[in-house]
Amino acid sequence: MRADDGEGLLVGYVTGPAAATEATVMALARADAARTVVLVEGVSDQIAVETLAGRRGRDLAAEGIVVLPIGGAHGVARYLRRFGPEGTCARLAGLCDAGEAHIVSRGLAAAGLD
């Protein structure tokens, strides 16, 4: 690991007790205009995806991609309905922990996307 690997990693991210809620609100403000919305369980997942994209030379904002933390897998159905086939974005993707896949599957079914 290089000494600078973590330097500035959290610059631009909200911190503190309300970080999860604030991160979702901030991402939602950009999501309606996005070409692609990537649903992730939480802020740490958002940071991981955005950091990896940056390290691979990708500028998600310039590409019209928003990574949206949904506050846990149980919130997925609500966001699938909002952004799914009848929703506001052209493309919808997601990422969840393997242990939460059954919850996401139920959300997909509830939104008619299974």
N, CA, C and O atoms as a GROMACS GRO file, in nm:
protein
  456
    1MET      N    1   0.084  -0.117   0.000
    1MET     CA    2   0.000   0.000   0.000
    1MET      C    3   0.088   0.124   0.000
    1MET      O    4   0.184   0.133   0.078
    2ARG      N    5   0.057   0.218  -0.086
    2ARG     CA    6   0.130   0.343  -0.089
    2ARG      C    7   0.086   0.432   0.026
    2ARG      O    8  -0.026   0.419   0.074
    3ALA      N    9   0.173   0.520   0.070
    3ALA     CA   10   0.143   0.609   0.182
    3ALA      C   11   0.028   0.703   0.152
    3ALA      O   12  -0.042   0.745   0.245
    4ASP      N   13   0.004   0.738   0.026
    4ASP     CA   14  -0.100   0.834  -0.008
    4ASP      C   15  -0.233   0.769  -0.045
    4ASP      O   16  -0.324   0.839  -0.088
    5ASP      N   17  -0.246   0.638  -0.030
    5ASP     CA   18  -0.368   0.569  -0.071
    5ASP      C   19  -0.495   0.624  -0.006
    5ASP      O   20  -0.598   0.631  -0.072
    6GLY      N   21  -0.489   0.662   0.120
    6GLY     CA   22  -0.609   0.710   0.187
    6GLY      C   23  -0.617   0.860   0.199
    6GLY      O   24  -0.715   0.914   0.252
    7GLU      N   25  -0.516   0.928   0.150
    7GLU     CA   26  -0.513   1.073   0.164
    7GLU      C   27  -0.627   1.138   0.086
    7GLU      O   28  -0.640   1.120  -0.035
    8GLY      N   29  -0.709   1.213   0.157
    8GLY     CA   30  -0.819   1.284   0.092
    8GLY      C   31  -0.936   1.196   0.056
    8GLY      O   32  -1.027   1.240  -0.014
    9LEU      N   33  -0.936   1.073   0.103
    9LEU     CA   34  -1.041   0.977   0.064
    9LEU      C   35  -1.181   1.028   0.094
    9LEU      O   36  -1.272   1.007   0.013
   10LEU      N   37  -1.200   1.093   0.207
   10LEU     CA   38  -1.334   1.135   0.248
   10LEU      C   39  -1.363   1.282   0.219
   10LEU      O   40  -1.465   1.335   0.263
   11VAL      N   41  -1.274   1.348   0.148
   11VAL     CA   42  -1.297   1.487   0.112
   11VAL      C   43  -1.423   1.496   0.026
   11VAL      O   44  -1.436   1.424  -0.073
   12GLY      N   45  -1.513   1.583   0.065
   12GLY     CA   46  -1.637   1.600  -0.012
   12GLY      C   47  -1.752   1.517   0.038
   12GLY      O   48  -1.865   1.535  -0.008
   13TYR      N   49  -1.728   1.426   0.132
   13TYR     CA   50  -1.834   1.344   0.190
   13TYR      C   51  -1.877   1.403   0.322
   13TYR      O   52  -1.796   1.458   0.397
   14VAL      N   53  -2.006   1.391   0.351
   14VAL     CA   54  -2.057   1.439   0.479
   14VAL      C   55  -2.013   1.343   0.589
   14VAL      O   56  -1.992   1.224   0.565
   15THR      N   57  -2.000   1.397   0.709
   15THR     CA   58  -1.961   1.315   0.823
   15THR      C   59  -2.052   1.348   0.940
   15THR      O   60  -2.128   1.445   0.936
   16GLY      N   61  -2.045   1.267   1.042
   16GLY     CA   62  -2.121   1.292   1.163
   16GLY      C   63  -2.245   1.205   1.171
   16GLY      O   64  -2.269   1.120   1.086
   17PRO      N   65  -2.325   1.228   1.275
   17PRO     CA   66  -2.440   1.142   1.302
   17PRO      C   67  -2.545   1.140   1.191
   17PRO      O   68  -2.616   1.040   1.175
   18ALA      N   69  -2.557   1.247   1.116
   18ALA     CA   70  -2.658   1.254   1.010
   18ALA      C   71  -2.601   1.223   0.872
   18ALA      O   72  -2.666   1.249   0.771
   19ALA      N   73  -2.480   1.170   0.866
   19ALA     CA   74  -2.412   1.148   0.738
   19ALA      C   75  -2.493   1.061   0.643
   19ALA      O   76  -2.501   1.091   0.524
   20ALA      N   77  -2.553   0.954   0.692
   20ALA     CA   78  -2.627   0.864   0.605
   20ALA      C   79  -2.744   0.935   0.538
   20ALA      O   80  -2.764   0.924   0.418
   21THR      N   81  -2.821   1.007   0.617
   21THR     CA   82  -2.936   1.079   0.564
   21THR      C   83  -2.893   1.189   0.468
   21THR      O   84  -2.950   1.205   0.360
   22GLU      N   85  -2.791   1.265   0.507
   22GLU     CA   86  -2.744   1.374   0.423
   22GLU      C   87  -2.686   1.324   0.291
   22GLU      O   88  -2.707   1.386   0.187
   23ALA      N   89  -2.615   1.212   0.294
   23ALA     CA   90  -2.559   1.156   0.170
   23ALA      C   91  -2.670   1.116   0.074
   23ALA      O   92  -2.659   1.137  -0.046
   24THR      N   93  -2.776   1.057   0.128
   24THR     CA   94  -2.889   1.018   0.044
   24THR      C   95  -2.956   1.141  -0.016
   24THR      O   96  -2.987   1.143  -0.135
   25VAL      N   97  -2.979   1.243   0.065
   25VAL     CA   98  -3.043   1.366   0.017
   25VAL      C   99  -2.958   1.430  -0.094
   25VAL      O  100  -3.012   1.474  -0.195
   26MET      N  101  -2.827   1.435  -0.073
   26MET     CA  102  -2.739   1.495  -0.173
   26MET      C  103  -2.740   1.416  -0.303
   26MET      O  104  -2.744   1.475  -0.412
   27ALA      N  105  -2.738   1.284  -0.294
   27ALA     CA  106  -2.740   1.200  -0.414
   27ALA      C  107  -2.875   1.211  -0.485
   27ALA      O  108  -2.881   1.215  -0.608
   28LEU      N  109  -2.983   1.215  -0.407
   28LEU     CA  110  -3.117   1.227  -0.468
   28LEU      C  111  -3.130   1.357  -0.546
   28LEU      O  112  -3.198   1.360  -0.649
   29ALA      N  113  -3.067   1.463  -0.499
   29ALA     CA  114  -3.074   1.592  -0.569
   29ALA      C  115  -3.013   1.582  -0.708
   29ALA      O  116  -3.052   1.655  -0.799
   30ARG      N  117  -2.917   1.491  -0.726
   30ARG     CA  118  -2.853   1.472  -0.857
   30ARG      C  119  -2.915   1.359  -0.936
   30ARG      O  120  -2.898   1.352  -1.058
   31ALA      N  121  -2.988   1.271  -0.871
   31ALA     CA  122  -3.034   1.147  -0.935
   31ALA      C  123  -3.140   1.168  -1.042
   31ALA      O  124  -3.140   1.098  -1.143
   32ASP      N  125  -3.229   1.263  -1.022
   32ASP     CA  126  -3.335   1.282  -1.121
   32ASP      C  127  -3.284   1.322  -1.258
   32ASP      O  128  -3.348   1.296  -1.360
   33ALA      N  129  -3.168   1.386  -1.262
   33ALA     CA  130  -3.109   1.427  -1.390
   33ALA      C  131  -3.006   1.327  -1.442
   33ALA      O  132  -2.949   1.347  -1.549
   34ALA      N  133  -2.982   1.219  -1.367
   34ALA     CA  134  -2.878   1.122  -1.404
   34ALA      C  135  -2.922   1.031  -1.517
   34ALA      O  136  -3.041   1.004  -1.534
   35ARG      N  137  -2.826   0.985  -1.593
   35ARG     CA  138  -2.851   0.882  -1.695
   35ARG      C  139  -2.856   0.745  -1.630
   35ARG      O  140  -2.931   0.657  -1.673
   36THR      N  141  -2.776   0.727  -1.524
   36THR     CA  142  -2.769   0.600  -1.453
   36THR      C  143  -2.768   0.626  -1.303
   36THR      O  144  -2.698   0.715  -1.255
   37VAL      N  145  -2.849   0.549  -1.230
   37VAL     CA  146  -2.849   0.553  -1.085
   37VAL      C  147  -2.804   0.416  -1.037
   37VAL      O  148  -2.859   0.314  -1.078
   38VAL      N  149  -2.704   0.414  -0.950
   38VAL     CA  150  -2.653   0.290  -0.890
   38VAL      C  151  -2.696   0.290  -0.744
   38VAL      O  152  -2.649   0.372  -0.665
   39LEU      N  153  -2.785   0.198  -0.708
   39LEU     CA  154  -2.832   0.186  -0.571
   39LEU      C  155  -2.732   0.104  -0.490
   39LEU      O  156  -2.694  -0.006  -0.530
   40VAL      N  157  -2.690   0.159  -0.377
   40VAL     CA  158  -2.602   0.088  -0.284
   40VAL      C  159  -2.664   0.097  -0.146
   40VAL      O  160  -2.744   0.186  -0.119
   41GLU      N  161  -2.627   0.005  -0.058
   41GLU     CA  162  -2.689   0.000   0.074
   41GLU      C  163  -2.657   0.122   0.159
   41GLU      O  164  -2.749   0.178   0.220
   42GLY      N  165  -2.534   0.165   0.166
   42GLY     CA  166  -2.499   0.272   0.257
   42GLY      C  167  -2.388   0.362   0.206
   42GLY      O  168  -2.336   0.344   0.097
   43VAL      N  169  -2.354   0.459   0.291
   43VAL     CA  170  -2.253   0.558   0.256
   43VAL      C  171  -2.117   0.493   0.233
   43VAL      O  172  -2.044   0.534   0.143
   44SER      N  173  -2.082   0.393   0.312
   44SER     CA  174  -1.952   0.328   0.291
   44SER      C  175  -1.946   0.261   0.154
   44SER      O  176  -1.840   0.258   0.091
   45ASP      N  177  -2.058   0.207   0.109
   45ASP     CA  178  -2.062   0.147  -0.025
   45ASP      C  179  -2.049   0.255  -0.132
   45ASP      O  180  -1.979   0.237  -0.232
   46GLN      N  181  -2.115   0.368  -0.111
   46GLN     CA  182  -2.105   0.481  -0.203
   46GLN      C  183  -1.959   0.527  -0.215
   46GLN      O  184  -1.908   0.546  -0.325
   47ILE      N  185  -1.895   0.543  -0.102
   47ILE     CA  186  -1.755   0.587  -0.101
   47ILE      C  187  -1.667   0.485  -0.174
   47ILE      O  188  -1.579   0.523  -0.251
   48ALA      N  189  -1.690   0.358  -0.148
   48ALA     CA  190  -1.609   0.253  -0.213
   48ALA      C  191  -1.626   0.255  -0.364
   48ALA      O  192  -1.527   0.250  -0.438
   49VAL      N  193  -1.750   0.262  -0.412
   49VAL     CA  194  -1.776   0.261  -0.556
   49VAL      C  195  -1.717   0.386  -0.622
   49VAL      O  196  -1.652   0.376  -0.726
   50GLU      N  197  -1.741   0.502  -0.562
   50GLU     CA  198  -1.690   0.626  -0.620
   50GLU      C  199  -1.538   0.633  -0.616
   50GLU      O  200  -1.476   0.685  -0.709
   51THR      N  201  -1.477   0.582  -0.509
   51THR     CA  202  -1.331   0.580  -0.499
   51THR      C  203  -1.270   0.488  -0.604
   51THR      O  204  -1.174   0.524  -0.671
   52LEU      N  205  -1.327   0.368  -0.617
   52LEU     CA  206  -1.277   0.274  -0.718
   52LEU      C  207  -1.291   0.332  -0.858
   52LEU      O  208  -1.200   0.320  -0.940
   53ALA      N  209  -1.404   0.395  -0.886
   53ALA     CA  210  -1.424   0.456  -1.018
   53ALA      C  211  -1.317   0.562  -1.043
   53ALA      O  212  -1.259   0.567  -1.152
   54GLY      N  213  -1.292   0.646  -0.943
   54GLY     CA  214  -1.190   0.750  -0.957
   54GLY      C  215  -1.052   0.693  -0.980
   54GLY      O  216  -0.976   0.744  -1.062
   55ARG      N  217  -1.021   0.587  -0.910
   55ARG     CA  218  -0.889   0.523  -0.927
   55ARG      C  219  -0.874   0.458  -1.063
   55ARG      O  220  -0.762   0.436  -1.110
   56ARG      N  221  -0.985   0.428  -1.127
   56ARG     CA  222  -0.981   0.371  -1.262
   56ARG      C  223  -0.999   0.478  -1.369
   56ARG      O  224  -1.019   0.447  -1.487
   57GLY      N  225  -0.991   0.604  -1.326
   57GLY     CA  226  -0.998   0.713  -1.423
   57GLY      C  227  -1.138   0.751  -1.467
   57GLY      O  228  -1.153   0.821  -1.567
   58ARG      N  229  -1.238   0.707  -1.396
   58ARG     CA  230  -1.377   0.737  -1.433
   58ARG      C  231  -1.425   0.860  -1.357
   58ARG      O  232  -1.397   0.874  -1.238
   59ASP      N  233  -1.496   0.946  -1.424
   59ASP     CA  234  -1.560   1.063  -1.362
   59ASP      C  235  -1.711   1.037  -1.369
   59ASP      O  236  -1.776   1.069  -1.469
   60LEU      N  237  -1.764   0.979  -1.263
   60LEU     CA  238  -1.904   0.937  -1.263
   60LEU      C  239  -1.999   1.055  -1.287
   60LEU      O  240  -2.096   1.041  -1.362
   61ALA      N  241  -1.972   1.168  -1.226
   61ALA     CA  242  -2.059   1.285  -1.244
   61ALA      C  243  -2.062   1.327  -1.390
   61ALA      O  244  -2.169   1.355  -1.445
   62ALA      N  245  -1.947   1.332  -1.454
   62ALA     CA  246  -1.940   1.372  -1.595
   62ALA      C  247  -2.010   1.270  -1.685
   62ALA      O  248  -2.060   1.305  -1.792
   63GLU      N  249  -2.015   1.144  -1.640
   63GLU     CA  250  -2.081   1.039  -1.718
   63GLU      C  251  -2.230   1.030  -1.688
   63GLU      O  252  -2.301   0.948  -1.746
   64GLY      N  253  -2.278   1.115  -1.597
   64GLY     CA  254  -2.421   1.113  -1.563
   64GLY      C  255  -2.460   0.998  -1.472
   64GLY      O  256  -2.574   0.952  -1.476
   65ILE      N  257  -2.365   0.952  -1.391
   65ILE     CA  258  -2.388   0.839  -1.302
   65ILE      C  259  -2.391   0.890  -1.158
   65ILE      O  260  -2.300   0.961  -1.114
   66VAL      N  261  -2.496   0.852  -1.085
   66VAL     CA  262  -2.508   0.887  -0.944
   66VAL      C  263  -2.513   0.759  -0.862
   66VAL      O  264  -2.592   0.670  -0.891
   67VAL      N  265  -2.429   0.751  -0.760
   67VAL     CA  266  -2.430   0.639  -0.666
   67VAL      C  267  -2.515   0.683  -0.547
   67VAL      O  268  -2.481   0.780  -0.478
   68LEU      N  269  -2.625   0.612  -0.525
   68LEU     CA  270  -2.724   0.653  -0.426
   68LEU      C  271  -2.730   0.556  -0.309
   68LEU      O  272  -2.775   0.443  -0.325
   69PRO      N  273  -2.686   0.600  -0.190
   69PRO     CA  274  -2.700   0.515  -0.071
   69PRO      C  275  -2.846   0.516  -0.027
   69PRO      O  276  -2.905   0.623  -0.008
   70ILE      N  277  -2.905   0.398  -0.010
   70ILE     CA  278  -3.048   0.387   0.016
   70ILE      C  279  -3.082   0.357   0.162
   70ILE      O  280  -3.198   0.332   0.194
   71GLY      N  281  -2.983   0.359   0.249
   71GLY     CA  282  -3.011   0.338   0.390
   71GLY      C  283  -3.036   0.194   0.428
   71GLY      O  284  -3.109   0.167   0.524
   72GLY      N  285  -2.977   0.102   0.355
   72GLY     CA  286  -2.992  -0.040   0.384
   72GLY      C  287  -3.078  -0.110   0.279
   72GLY      O  288  -3.156  -0.046   0.208
   73ALA      N  289  -3.063  -0.239   0.272
   73ALA     CA  290  -3.131  -0.318   0.169
   73ALA      C  291  -3.283  -0.309   0.177
   73ALA      O  292  -3.352  -0.324   0.076
   74HIS      N  293  -3.335  -0.286   0.296
   74HIS     CA  294  -3.481  -0.282   0.311
   74HIS      C  295  -3.545  -0.163   0.239
   74HIS      O  296  -3.666  -0.163   0.218
   75GLY      N  297  -3.468  -0.063   0.201
   75GLY     CA  298  -3.520   0.052   0.129
   75GLY      C  299  -3.523   0.034  -0.021
   75GLY      O  300  -3.564   0.125  -0.093
   76VAL      N  301  -3.480  -0.080  -0.069
   76VAL     CA  302  -3.461  -0.096  -0.213
   76VAL      C  303  -3.591  -0.086  -0.293
   76VAL      O  304  -3.592  -0.027  -0.401
   77ALA      N  305  -3.700  -0.141  -0.244
   77ALA     CA  306  -3.826  -0.140  -0.320
   77ALA      C  307  -3.871   0.003  -0.349
   77ALA      O  308  -3.916   0.033  -0.459
   78ARG      N  309  -3.858   0.090  -0.251
   78ARG     CA  310  -3.898   0.230  -0.269
   78ARG      C  311  -3.818   0.295  -0.382
   78ARG      O  312  -3.874   0.366  -0.465
   79TYR      N  313  -3.688   0.271  -0.384
   79TYR     CA  314  -3.605   0.334  -0.487
   79TYR      C  315  -3.621   0.265  -0.622
   79TYR      O  316  -3.606   0.330  -0.726
   80LEU      N  317  -3.649   0.136  -0.623
   80LEU     CA  318  -3.677   0.068  -0.749
   80LEU      C  319  -3.802   0.125  -0.814
   80LEU      O  320  -3.807   0.144  -0.935
   81ARG      N  321  -3.904   0.151  -0.732
   81ARG     CA  322  -4.027   0.211  -0.786
   81ARG      C  323  -4.000   0.352  -0.837
   81ARG      O  324  -4.054   0.393  -0.940
   82ARG      N  325  -3.919   0.426  -0.766
   82ARG     CA  326  -3.891   0.565  -0.806
   82ARG      C  327  -3.810   0.573  -0.935
   82ARG      O  328  -3.838   0.656  -1.021
   83PHE      N  329  -3.709   0.487  -0.947
   83PHE     CA  330  -3.617   0.499  -1.060
   83PHE      C  331  -3.630   0.388  -1.163
   83PHE      O  332  -3.561   0.391  -1.265
   84GLY      N  333  -3.715   0.290  -1.141
   84GLY     CA  334  -3.729   0.174  -1.229
   84GLY      C  335  -3.787   0.208  -1.365
   84GLY      O  336  -3.778   0.322  -1.409
   85PRO      N  337  -3.847   0.109  -1.433
   85PRO     CA  338  -3.893   0.126  -1.571
   85PRO      C  339  -3.983   0.248  -1.594
   85PRO      O  340  -3.974   0.312  -1.698
   86GLU      N  341  -4.067   0.278  -1.501
   86GLU     CA  342  -4.154   0.395  -1.515
   86GLU      C  343  -4.094   0.517  -1.448
   86GLU      O  344  -4.157   0.623  -1.443
   87GLY      N  345  -3.974   0.503  -1.396
   87GLY     CA  346  -3.910   0.608  -1.317
   87GLY      C  347  -3.839   0.712  -1.399
   87GLY      O  348  -3.866   0.729  -1.518
   88THR      N  349  -3.747   0.782  -1.334
   88THR     CA  350  -3.687   0.901  -1.393
   88THR      C  351  -3.552   0.878  -1.459
   88THR      O  352  -3.506   0.966  -1.531
   89CYS      N  353  -3.488   0.765  -1.437
   89CYS     CA  354  -3.354   0.751  -1.497
   89CYS      C  355  -3.358   0.652  -1.612
   89CYS      O  356  -3.444   0.565  -1.619
   90ALA      N  357  -3.262   0.668  -1.701
   90ALA     CA  358  -3.255   0.581  -1.818
   90ALA      C  359  -3.206   0.441  -1.783
   90ALA      O  360  -3.243   0.343  -1.848
   91ARG      N  361  -3.121   0.431  -1.679
   91ARG     CA  362  -3.062   0.303  -1.644
   91ARG      C  363  -3.050   0.292  -1.493
   91ARG      O  364  -3.014   0.388  -1.425
   92LEU      N  365  -3.079   0.174  -1.441
   92LEU     CA  366  -3.074   0.150  -1.297
   92LEU      C  367  -2.989   0.028  -1.271
   92LEU      O  368  -3.003  -0.075  -1.336
   93ALA      N  369  -2.898   0.040  -1.173
   93ALA     CA  370  -2.812  -0.070  -1.134
   93ALA      C  371  -2.808  -0.074  -0.982
   93ALA      O  372  -2.857   0.017  -0.916
   94GLY      N  373  -2.751  -0.179  -0.927
   94GLY     CA  374  -2.742  -0.187  -0.782
   94GLY      C  375  -2.634  -0.282  -0.736
   94GLY      O  376  -2.582  -0.364  -0.812
   95LEU      N  377  -2.602  -0.266  -0.609
   95LEU     CA  378  -2.499  -0.346  -0.546
   95LEU      C  379  -2.542  -0.370  -0.402
   95LEU      O  380  -2.581  -0.277  -0.332
   96CYS      N  381  -2.536  -0.497  -0.358
   96CYS     CA  382  -2.572  -0.526  -0.219
   96CYS      C  383  -2.482  -0.637  -0.167
   96CYS      O  384  -2.416  -0.708  -0.243
   97ASP      N  385  -2.481  -0.651  -0.035
   97ASP     CA  386  -2.407  -0.761   0.028
   97ASP      C  387  -2.477  -0.892  -0.006
   97ASP      O  388  -2.600  -0.896  -0.021
   98ALA      N  389  -2.401  -0.998  -0.019
   98ALA     CA  390  -2.458  -1.129  -0.051
   98ALA      C  391  -2.566  -1.169   0.050
   98ALA      O  392  -2.666  -1.230   0.012
   99GLY      N  393  -2.547  -1.137   0.176
   99GLY     CA  394  -2.643  -1.172   0.279
   99GLY      C  395  -2.774  -1.096   0.269
   99GLY      O  396  -2.872  -1.134   0.333
  100GLU      N  397  -2.777  -0.991   0.190
  100GLU     CA  398  -2.898  -0.910   0.172
  100GLU      C  399  -2.966  -0.937   0.038
  100GLU      O  400  -3.067  -0.874   0.008
  101ALA      N  401  -2.914  -1.026  -0.041
  101ALA     CA  402  -2.968  -1.052  -0.175
  101ALA      C  403  -3.115  -1.093  -0.172
  101ALA      O  404  -3.191  -1.056  -0.261
  102HIS      N  405  -3.156  -1.169  -0.071
  102HIS     CA  406  -3.297  -1.211  -0.062
  102HIS      C  407  -3.389  -1.091  -0.041
  102HIS      O  408  -3.503  -1.092  -0.088
  103ILE      N  409  -3.342  -0.990   0.030
  103ILE     CA  410  -3.422  -0.869   0.051
  103ILE      C  411  -3.435  -0.792  -0.080
  103ILE      O  412  -3.543  -0.743  -0.113
  104VAL      N  413  -3.327  -0.782  -0.154
  104VAL     CA  414  -3.329  -0.714  -0.282
  104VAL      C  415  -3.418  -0.789  -0.380
  104VAL      O  416  -3.491  -0.728  -0.458
  105SER      N  417  -3.414  -0.922  -0.377
  105SER     CA  418  -3.500  -1.001  -0.465
  105SER      C  419  -3.648  -0.973  -0.436
  105SER      O  420  -3.728  -0.959  -0.529
  106ARG      N  421  -3.682  -0.964  -0.308
  106ARG     CA  422  -3.821  -0.931  -0.271
  106ARG      C  423  -3.856  -0.790  -0.319
  106ARG      O  424  -3.968  -0.766  -0.365
  107GLY      N  425  -3.763  -0.698  -0.308
  107GLY     CA  426  -3.787  -0.561  -0.356
  107GLY      C  427  -3.807  -0.557  -0.505
  107GLY      O  428  -3.893  -0.484  -0.554
  108LEU      N  429  -3.728  -0.634  -0.578
  108LEU     CA  430  -3.746  -0.642  -0.724
  108LEU      C  431  -3.884  -0.696  -0.760
  108LEU      O  432  -3.949  -0.646  -0.851
  109ALA      N  433  -3.926  -0.799  -0.688
  109ALA     CA  434  -4.059  -0.858  -0.712
  109ALA      C  435  -4.169  -0.758  -0.679
  109ALA      O  436  -4.265  -0.745  -0.754
  110ALA      N  437  -4.155  -0.687  -0.568
  110ALA     CA  438  -4.256  -0.589  -0.527
  110ALA      C  439  -4.268  -0.475  -0.629
  110ALA      O  440  -4.375  -0.419  -0.648
  111ALA      N  441  -4.156  -0.442  -0.692
  111ALA     CA  442  -4.156  -0.334  -0.792
  111ALA      C  443  -4.189  -0.387  -0.932
  111ALA      O  444  -4.189  -0.310  -1.029
  112GLY      N  445  -4.216  -0.517  -0.944
  112GLY     CA  446  -4.247  -0.577  -1.072
  112GLY      C  447  -4.129  -0.592  -1.164
  112GLY      O  448  -4.145  -0.591  -1.286
  113LEU      N  449  -4.012  -0.605  -1.108
  113LEU     CA  450  -3.889  -0.611  -1.187
  113LEU      C  451  -3.818  -0.746  -1.178
  113LEU      O  452  -3.704  -0.758  -1.223
  114ASP      N  453  -3.882  -0.844  -1.122
  114ASP     CA  454  -3.814  -0.973  -1.104
  114ASP      C  455  -3.806  -1.057  -1.228
  114ASP      O  456  -3.751  -1.167  -1.225
   0.00000   0.00000   0.00000
